[in-house]
Amino acid sequence: MQVFRDGYGVPHLRAGTVDELAFLQGRVTALDRGQQIEVERRRSEGLLAELVGPDGLGWDRFARRARIDDTARRCYANLDVRTREWLRAYAEGVRAGGVAWHPWSALGVFLARHIMFATFPGKMWNAHVERTLGPEAVGWFRAEASAGSGSNAWYRPGEIAGDPHRAIELPGVYQQIRLSCPDFDVAGLAFAGVPGVQHFGHTGGVAWAVTNAMADYQDLYEEELRRTASGVEARGPGGWEPAEAHTETIPVRGAGSELVEVIETARGPIVDGALSLRTPTRVGLDLGFGALLPLLHASTVDDVAAALERWVEPVNSVLTADTTGRVLQLTVGRVPVRDGRRSVPVPAWDRAYAWRPGYLPTTRAEVTGTAVNANDRRPDTEAYGNDFAAKARADRIRELLDEGVPSQRIHMDTPMPADSVEAGRLAAWRAAMARRLHEHPALEPLLKPHGFDPLFDAWTDPRVRIGLNLDGVLRGLGLTAAEVVDPATVEPAGTWGQRHLLEPVRLPGLTAEIPRTELGGERDSVLCLSSIPGVTDRCGRGPVARYVWDVLDRQRSRWIVPFGASGDPASPHFRDQLPLWAAGELIPLVTDWSALIEEPLG
């Protein structure tokens, strides 16, 4: 087994067998990102408060109630033997690197990262809007009604490029890595704590990239519960039925422990109040990890498509291209078959809202020319979702592709550059509008307590939702922006970048400083470096990686992440990519082993 590094500390791993390589990936991940993956494992097990104290309790309560660890264990048990062996090898490597890890921990980490990545928190918000403003107001807050942020992926002959958008975390969510053995040689972006390369990769023969398909594959049910001598019961379509219930203990650093009741009905676990959550993963006890090994072995677009037939969630749009010139656009994952898609929680006792057997068929289409995926409503995704991103980003990317603009410049396209005083004035105007709308009499009912756990405030805080959906709210109220705030009254506030500063979500306990980083971009551009007008100009969400895969010649590919390969603040590779990322630069994907530096295994 051998570990090599490029000039940015990116690990290139080589081993004699697939399982030796998995062991090596686990060990290197523990050494590079040990503190990070320890936190991620604890999040999946509902043990964060044991490490960080009471600040971790909100998440731990949810993780226990949602049964994340139990789901991970059961999904692991249901995997094929070969995939379980591979996961065990990875776990052994992580433990060899000094971090406690179970074979199912990778599933728990992946599930904890994505359980709130889909629609159920938004359905909580929609329920609050319906209660306070009426059903017609739900549409004011739909992404398609406003400029929206999101991920991008595009194909033009010979190249796949793009940038996934998420919360910007320090250390970063993605780990740049190369995995080589006699069976395959794959470079790509892996979730720290998950083996293989999941969302963005290049095997030399085929490349792929994903964006969120914006599918509605989670349902919230309003449960009616009662306690009897025999336990907890829930009212289902056929009447009262037993529910599973037990109590778990959450250890809290410096504060003893806390008991949490865990209840699961026939629909799913109770995650907040009397709301149960139903997901394809919990129903089928399958997280889709059976796709990961076949994906590493892929050499053609057909191989990628076949591997991703096993994918479960999140439901993704995929672009994949191979060296023969074939290109496929896929929608992968499981969307339940039910009568209509639901934008709000629905009554558990009404049979009309029960899931029917099976899942909607996925899509597969050959691509000629160019293709763009930007979380937008398209013929290949429309059947799966309720709410999509506005078309503006996708249309702008197509325009730039038609003009022949290089992908590195497309990544950074925005009418809101960091050095622009006019962009700063526009941002100040929108912030003033949002603050004025916070006080608008028609929206006053929205500010009443919503009753949901504070854990969901990112989705249910009215001031956040107004700021993120200004255009839709203005249309809903029948107002123009100038009627709310006269732009002539907005004083210059310096350049946009002076206020639009990077503010990542930090790992608990991580106090390392990062340089002041002024950013351009906003929600309505390809460069979706998002702020929340009226709440903060700081940027905590945006491209957590950028990549340009040269399909025909992998050594010409380039990539970047916001910070660096290491999660250790003492490492020179903790944030060495930050100035390049902020400037829109990319670093080379080195494929020549002789150009890399071998690292002693120790």
N, C-alpha and C positions, 0 to 999 in steps of 0.2 A: 504494500500500500504506500502511496506517495501523495504528499501535499505540496502543491506549487502555489505561488502567489504572483499576481502581476504588480505593477507599480502602485496600485491603489489598494493592495491587500486583498483583492478578490480571490477566493479560494478556487483552485482548479485541482480536482481530486482524481486520482487514478488508482485502480485496484484490479485484482485478478478475477474477481467474481462480482456478481450483482450484490450479494449480501455483504461481502467485504466492503464494497463501495457504500452501501447503506450504513454500515458501522462507521465508516470514515466520515460520512456526511454528518451523522449524529455527533461524533466526537468533535469535529471541527465547529459545528454549530454551538455545542456546549462551551467550547473555548472562546469562540468569537462573540457569542450572544448569550452567555450563561445566565446572567441576571434577568435578561429579558424573557427567556423561555421558562425560567423558574416562575416568574410572575404569571406568564400565560398559562402554565400548568395549574397554578393555584386558582386562577380565574375559572378554569374549566371545572375544577373540583369544588368551587365555593369555599376556598381556603385563603382568600386574599387577606381578610382581616387578621388572620393569624400572623401575617407578615407585616402589615402596615397599620394595624389597629382599627379603630372604629370607622375610619374613612373608607375601609373596604367592605363594610357591612351591607350597604345598599346593593352592591353587585352580588355579594355572596348569597343574600336572601333570594335574589332573582335566579342565580345559578342553581341553587338547591331546588327552588320551586319549579323551574323549567326542566329539571332533571338532566342537565347537560352531561355530567359525568356518567350517570346511569345509561344515558343514550349512547355515549361513546363506548362504554364497555360492551353493551349489547350489539352495537354495530360491528365492533371488532370481532365478537364471537361469531357473527354471521358471515364474516368475510371468507373467501376461499383460502385454503391452506397456504398456498404460495404467498399471497399477500400478507397473511399473518406472520409467516416466517420473515418476510422482508421488514415488516414493522418491528418485529422483535430484534432483528439485527440493528436497526436504527436506534432502538431504545438502549440496547447494550452499548452502542457508541456514545450516546448522550451520557449514560451513567459513567462510562470510562472517562468522560470529560469532566466529571465531578458534579453532575446535576441529577437529582432524583427524577426518574422517568419510568413510566409503564408502557407496555406495548400499545395501549389504547390512548396514551396521552396525546399523540399527534391528532387523533380524531377529535378529542375534547378541545384542543387548541383551535382547530379549524372550525368546529361548531360554535365555540364561544365567540370567535371573531365574526361569524356570519349570521347568527340567529336573529340579530336585530338589523341585518343588512337589507332585509326585504320589507314587507308591507305592514306587519302587524302594529308597529308603533304609530305609523301614519293612520291606521284605522282608529286608534285611540283618539288622535287629534280630530279626525273627521267626526267622531261621535260627539266630542265637545262642541264642535262647530254646529252640528245639527241641533244639539240641545239648546244652544245659546242664540244662534242667529238664524236657524232654520236650514232645511236640507239644501235649498238653492245656493246657500253661501259656501257649501263644500267646494264647489267648482272654482271659487275665487282663489283657492289655495292649491290648485293643481299645478304641477310643474309646467304643463303645456300652456297654461294661461300666463306664464311669466318667463322671463329669462332664467335659465336654470343651469346649474353646474353639472358636471358628470365626466365620464371617461370617454376617450376617443380611441378608435382604431381604424386604420385605413389600409387599403391595398392599392398599389399601382404596379404595373408589370415589373416583376423582379424584386418587389419590396413590400414588406409589411411593417407598419410603424404605428405608434400611438403612445398613450399615456393614461394609466389607470389613476382615477381620482378617489381618494379616501381622506380620512383624517390623517394629517401629517404627524407622525409619531417620531419620538426620539428615544431609543434607536428606531430605525425605520422598520416598517412592517415587512418589506421584502428583503431577501438576501440574494445578492448576485452570486451565482455559483455555476461551476462546470463539473459535470459528472461523467467520468470516462472509465469504461471497462471493455472487455472483448465483445460484449453484446450491444453496446451503444456508446455514443459520445454526445452528450446533451449539455447545452448551455442555456441558462434562463434565470428566471426570478422565482424563488421559492419563499413560501411563508416560513419565517423562522420557527422551527419546531415541527415542521412537516416534511417528510422525506420526498425526494424526487423534485420535479419542476411542474407546477400545477397550471398556472394561468398563461404564462408567456415563455415560450421556449423555441429552440432551434437545434435540431439533431444533425444538421449538415445536409440532410436530404429533404427535410420538411420543417416549416416554421409555423407557429400558431400564436394567436393573441385573442384575448377575450374582452368583452365589455358586459356590463349588467344588462340583461334583456328586459328588465323592468317588469318581470312577471309577477302575478298575484298567486302565490303558491302557499300562503299561510292564511288561516282563518282564525279569528277570535270569536268565541262563543260566550254569550251571557248565560251563566249557569245559575240555576236555582238549587241551593244546597239545603239539606236538613240533617240534623244529628239524631240518631236513634240509638237504642240500646245495643244494636249490633254494629254501629259505626256511622260513617258519613254516607249519605245518599245524595244522588243528583237526579234531577228531573230530566229524563230523556224523551225521545219521540214516543216510546212505548210506556211511559210512566216512570215511577221512581225506580232507580237502579243503584246498586252499590258502587261506591267510589273508593279507590285506594287512598288510604290516609296514614301517615306516620309523622313522627317528629324527629328532627335532626338537630344536632348541636353544632353551632358555629363557634369555634375558638376565636377569641379576640385578643390580640396582643395588648397587654396592659389593662385589660378590662374584663377579664374572666371569660364568659361565653354567653351566647344567646341561643334560645330555642327558636326554631322555625318549623311551622307545620307545612308539610308537603302533601298536597291533594291532587289526585289525577282521576279525571272522569273518563268516560268512554270516548270523549272527544280529544282529550289531551290534558296536560298538567295545568293547574291553576297558576297563572303567572302574576296576576295583580287583582286584588279585590276578589270578585267572582268571575273573572274572565279566564277562560281556558284557551290554550293555544294548540292548534292542530297543524302539524307540518308533515310533509312527506317523509322526512327522516325518522321522526318518532313513530309514524304509522308503520312504515316498512322496516324500521330498524336497519336502515341502510343509508350511509352517508355518501356513497359513491366512490369510496377509496379503491374499489376494484378497478377503477379507470387508470390509476396512477402508474402502475408498472407497464401496462400495454402502451401508455402514452410515451414513456421513455424509450420503448422499442420501436416507435413509429418511424417509418422512412418515407411514407407517402401520405397524401391527404386522406386517402381511404383508410389508412391505419389510424390516423387521428380521429376520423369520424367513428370508426369502429370502437376505439377506446372510449370515446366520450358518450357512446350509447349507454354506458354504465353510470354516467354522471347523475347526481341527484339534485343537490343545491349548493350554492345559489344557481338559479337558472341563468345561463349565459348565452350571449351571442358570440360566435367564434368565427374568426377568419383564419383560414389555413391555406398555405401554398407550398408546392414542392418543386423540385428541380426539373420536373418534366413540363412545367408550365401550367399544371392544373391548379385551380383555386376553388375552394368551397366556402360557402357561407352557411353556418350551422346555427340552430338553436338547440341547446342541450339542457337537460334537467327534467324534473318531474313537476308538472302542473296538474292538480287534481281535476277530475271530471265532476262538475257540479252545475246546478242550475244557476247560471249567471255568476259574475264576479262580484265580490262584496267589498264595499268601501268602508263599512262600519261593522262593529260586532253584531252578531245575529243570534237569535234565541236558540239555545241548545235543544229545547223541547219541540221545535218545529221541524217536522220531517223534511220539509222543502229545502232545508239548508244542509242536509246530510251529504257527505261525499259519496259518489257512486264508485263502483269498482273501476280500477285502472286509472291511467293518466292520459292527458292529451298527447297526440303524436308529436314528435319533434320535427324540425324542418331541416332540409338539406337542399342546397341549390348550387349549381355551377356558376362561377363568376367569369364574365368576360369584361375586359376593360378595367375600370376602377370600382371600388366598393368602399363605403363608409359606414361604420357603426358608431353612433354617438348617443346611445340610450334613447333614440328617437322611435316614434311609431313607424313601423314599416310592415309590408305584407307578411314578412317572416316572423314578426313578433306581435302583431296586433291582437291575435287570438288569445294571447297569454296574459295580458295586463289591463289595468284600469288607467294608469297614469304614466305618461312617458315624458321625456325631456322635450322642450320645444325644438322645432326643426332648425333653428338658426345656426347652431354649431355645425350640424351635419352639412347644411347648405354651404356654409362658409368654407368648410374643408374641401368640399367638391369643387368649389370655385377656385381655390388655391391649387388643387391638383390639376385642374384644367389649364391653369396658367403655368404649370410646370415648376411651382415653387418647391424648393427642397423640403424634405420632411422636418429637418431641424428647425427651419423657419416657421413651418406650419405649427409646430409645438408651441411657439412663442407668439402666435398671432393674437393681437388684442388692440382695441381702440383705446385702452387704458394703460399706456406705458408708465413705468415708475417715475420717469423724469418729467412728466407732463403736469404743468400747473392747471391746464384746462381739465385734465382728468381728475385732479384733486378737487377742483370746483364742482365737477359733476358728482363726484362721490359725496361731497359735503351737502349738495342739494338733495341727493337721495336719502342721506341720513336724516336731514331735517324733515323731509317728507315722512319718513317712517316715524319719527318722534311725534310729529303732528297727528299722524293717524293713530298712534297709541292713545291719544286723547279724544278721538272722534266719537261723538255720542252714539253713532250707529254701531260702533265696535265695542262700546263699554261692556255689554254682556259677556263678551269674549274674555274679558279680564277677570271674570269670576273664577274661584278655585275650580279646577277640573277634577280633582279627586284622585288623580293617578299618582303613582309612586314618583318621587323626584328623579329617580333613575332615568325616566323617560323625558326629562325636560327638554332635551335637544329636539324632540319632536312635538312636545305639547306646550311649550312656553309661547303664549300669544305674541309677545314682542319679537321673538325669534321668527315665528311664522309670518308675521306681517312684514318684517324686514326682508325675508327671503322671497316674498311673493307680492312685491309692491305693485307690479303691473296688473296682476289679477285682482287685487283688492281695490285698486283705483277704478278698474272697469266695473267691478261689482257694485261700487258705491256711486257709479255714474259721474266720476270726477276726472279731471285732467290733472297731471302733475303740477302744472302752473297754478291751478286753482287752489291746490293745497299749500304750496310754497312758491312764491314768485321767485324765479331763479335770479332775478336782478338784485334781490335782497341778500343773496348768499355771498359773503365776503371770501376773497381768495384765502385758501388755507394751506398754501405751499404746494409742493408736488404731491402726487398721489403716493409715491413711495415713502415719503416722509411719515405718513400715517399708516400705510399698508405694510406693516412689518410682520415678519415671520414669527409666529408664536405656536410652536408645536405642542402636542400633547406629550408630556414627559412621563417616562417610566417612574413609578412611585419611588421616591427617595433619590432620584437622579438630580443633582444640583449643578451639574456641569454647565458652564456658560457657553452660549453660541454667539458669534459676532452679530451685531446689528445688521439685519438683512432686509433691505428695502425691495419691495416686490411690485410689479405691475399686475395687470390682469384683473378680471372680475368674472362674475357668474355668467355674463352674457357673451363670453368670448371663448375661443379655443383654449386660450391660457386661462383656465378656470381656477385661479387662485382666489378663493372665496373669502369674503368677509360677511358680516351681517349688518346691513344698514340700520342705523338707529340703535344698535347694541354695541358693536365694536367694529373698528376699521382693521383690527389685527387679522392676520390670516392663519387659520388653523386647519384649512382643508384645501387640497389641491393635488397636483400630480405627484404621486409617491414613487414614481419611476417614469422614465422615458426610454424608448427603445426604437431603433431602426434596424430591422432584420433584413439583411441582404440575402434573399432566398437562394440565389445561385452561387454565392461566394461568401460563406459565413464569416471569413476573416475580415470582411469589409463592414461587418455589423458594428453598431455602436449602442451604448446604453448609459444610463446615469441614475442615481438615486439621490434623495435630498441630503443625506449626511455621509455615510460611509459604510465600509464592510464590517467594522467592529462596533460592538456596543460598549467597549471599555473607554471611558474618557481619557485614560492615560495613553491610549494607542494613537499613533499618527494617522490612523485610518478611521478615527471616530467621526470626523466631519470634514475630511479632506475633499469630498466631492461637493460640499455645499456651495462654494463660490461659483463652481462650474454650473451646477444645477440652476442657481439663481440667474445666471447669465444666459441660460439656454444652451450651454455647451454639452457635448457628449464625450464619453471616453471610449477608446477602442475595446472591442471584444477580442482579446488576444487568443489565437488558436494555435500558434506555434509554440510547442512545449519548450523549445530551446530559448525562447524569449522570456520565459518565466523563471522565477527563482524557487528552487526546491527548498522546502522547510523541513528541518529534522522532526521526526515524529515524536521524539522525546519519550 
